[in-house]
Amino acid sequence: MINVQPVITGIKTMIDIFSLQFMQNAFLAGMMLSFVLAVVSFFVVLRRLSFIGVGVAHSAFGGVALGALLGISPTLTAIGFAVVVSNAIGYIGKKGHLGTDTAIGIFFPLAMAMGVIFIGMSDQYNVDLFGYLFGNILAITRQDLIITAVLGGLVLLSTVLFFKELLFVAYDREVAFVSGMPVAFLDHFFLTILALSVVISMKIIGIILVSALLVIPGAAASQITHRYNSMIAVSILIALISTSGGLIISYYADLPSGATIVTLASLIFFATFTVGQTRK
Amino acid sequence: MKHTAIDTKNDKEPIVELNDVWVAYDGKWILKSIYFNCYPGEIFGIVGPNGGGKTTLLNVILGLVSPQKGSVQLFGSQPDKQSRLEVGYLPQISHADQSFPVTVLDVVLMGLYSRIGLFHRPDRNSKKIAMDLLSQINMADHATRPFAVLSGGQQQRVNIARAMASKPKLLVLDEPSTGVDSVAQEDFYELLAKFRNEQGISAIMVSHDIGVITSHADQVACLNVELHYHDEPDFCFSPDITKKVFGKDLKVIVHDDKCATCYHRHQDHD
């Protein structure tokens, strides 16, 4: 006779998790973010811009600190900060003939330094800066869900609209330019959606760790797929497994959610890397 | 194998016209006093050593680099987005990420993107055009294969199909022989000649490979900062000019009908 007790216990526990409001919010936000981060990571990997996620994410910290100083929504100021810094990295890197990595090396510490200065100037301690840095699923409000849905939806919709142009520029920007693609616009468009993706991920994954999910889903998918449509599908699947699995594990093991999600995503990457290598 | 241009220079306006073009980077002249015309139906080869300004010259023609002095005309106007739509561009084979997750059909479809327009996806008609082009280059059977698994020669054929997809009047080719073996090179240039003969398309190609260019171009010029322009390809390689362009120790091995190793291949083609 099959022992169904463990299955029933498992289902009961899952129901327990979803009966908690903060876990409902966290799962909802995690699912939405998975789609957004997976699609953005597809382009981050193909454009070989992995380090830019780190730079833009840290620039969001300056924005959060500015919000704390001014006593306004840290999400709003983080959006402004991240979008401006992200585009400045692209602009200065190109116009200064520095390359993106050098521009990131300039703006990443600058934005962090400004964040530290803003905190130093602020006498308000009611903003959970640590939560923004490492993620805090308890802090996800209904308002955060709405912001994630609206901005995430905007990122996904605009990416679908410009998909073939983004693909062409990622593949061969010189030929794309000669054949009439608006390359400069697409560069800044991409940097903007990257910045928005970072900001909506701050509370669940955290500024320090979000860059991992801007790279790992796409990188892991690239190890086992050779067509862009399957690469995007696998990338989304990996992001969904990482966020939902990470949230469940973090709940049971009482671990920080962002760090658990990123660790699980990394393990999935190593698994796909191994599969990719054995296929060769 | 040499080809005769469909149209003669005398009854056509040049599609590319450079008059006394000078380009400098960091205070050093890369191109000096370049006079250059390319006519409809003409295959124009430019040879020269690495660093001689070949790619810069192509960038000037495409309007990607503005000269400090002189005038550039592409299809009768300054090179801009509109005139570039008449150009199919083939960069060096190593230019794009060779492991990019696209199929052969995807690559050819990219050549149609500017015509399809923003916010639209390639439709059935676009796919038909792309498949027709793949048939013309004998690559239709490879349409759904990943581009990354093709040989260098096959990739270059697909790249020319991509460049042809937008029905250009001029092909601009940067080192088309790089990474392609000699048999595939022959196939590639035959394809180029076919497009020229059937559609009257012009081509400007630059290479450091003297033999290939002289065998397949109607006009050849040698570039090493200055352009040595001649009507007869063979004349380009007078000892005086080759010494000026490539240096004194150059040995020229021309791959042509007299090439012993290719004798049988040419016999077969004849």
Interface residues (C-beta under 8 A of the other chain):
Chain A: L46 R48 L161 F162 F163 K164 E165 L167 F168 A170 Y171 D172 E174 V175 A176 F177 V178 S179 G180 M181 S222 T225 H226 R227 Y228 S230 M231
Chain B: L62 L64 K81 R84 L85 V87 Y89 P91 H95 A96 D97 F100 P101 V102 T103 D106 V107 M110 G111 Y113 S114 I116 L118 F119 R121 P122 P146 A148 V149 R162 S166 V172
